[in-house]
Amino acid sequence: MLDSTIEQLETLVAELLQQNQQLANDNAQLRDSLGKASEENDALQLQLMEQEEKHSATAVRLQALVQRVSDSRASA
């Protein structure tokens, strides 16, 4: 009976160690994926900010052109 119980415990401990190793591997992969996703997110946010700046500059230039046309029509 004691031998049987010890064998069962050995089996359970081996299974737990295997599961622990798998979880550690999964955790490492998830951390790696999270790091890559964070880097990609940062790059995308930077690109978005650059695009917003370009759009703002374009809007200012367009407003200036519209104003010039309006001013030329008013003086004509």
C-alpha positions, 0 to 999 in steps of 0.5 A: 500500500505504501509503495503504491501511494509513493508511486502515485505521488511520484507520478503526480509530482512528475506530471506537475513538474511537466505542467510547470515547465510547459506553463513557464514556456508558455509564459516566456512566449507570451512575454515575448509576444507582448514585448513585440506587440508593445514595440509595434504599438509604439511604432504605430502611435508614432506613425499616427502622430506624424500623420496627424502633424502632416494633416494639420500642416496640409489643412493650414496650407489649404486654409491659406489658399482658400483665404487667398482665393477669397481675398482675390475675389473680394478685391476683384 
